Amino acid sequence: MNYSIRPIAATDNVALSRLIKSIFEAFDLALPGTVYSDPTTDTLFEVFQQEGAAYWVAAEEDTILGGCGLFPTPGLPEGYAELVKFYLSPEARGKGIGSRLLEQTIDTARTIGYTHLYLESFDAFEMAVNLYQRHHFKALDKALGNSGHYACTIWMLKDL
């Protein structure tokens, strides 16, 4: 697969929103309190223009394969950012694209000066949780910060 990783563009909003929502539908997680019902999922380019935020897109020509971002979620401890909106299309999974996106996002977090990356997920996203564990994210007992995604069942943290 010949793809590139690049910063998000305004023209990516519709494709990313469709991709993310289709994943939640496929896993029967199209629920309130998730990214699925979060209105910012439709305007990711604008969301990630905030200072301390970044979003990376994996694309093959004009086809979005996935994306991964980091965001200074309100309520997180000093030096923490949240790993957010990390999703891959079914055809992009198992090819190392997720690892590259995650590594790019971790490197960006370090460059910005964050000391920790926090994330929220679901048991159903087992492949993603395994990827996080391989990249040294550790399980937490409860949520941190105020993401608004109260339906999540997994919380993890990585020291940078």
Secondary structure, 3 states (H helix, E strand, C coil): CCCEEEECCHHHHHHHHHHHHHHHHHCCCCCCCCHHHCHHHHCHHHHCCCCCCEEEEEEECCEEEEEEEEECCCCCCCCEEEEEEEEECHHHCCCCHHHHHHHHHHHHHHHHCCCEEEEEECCCCHHHHHHHHHCCCEECCCCCCCCCCCCCCEEEEEEC
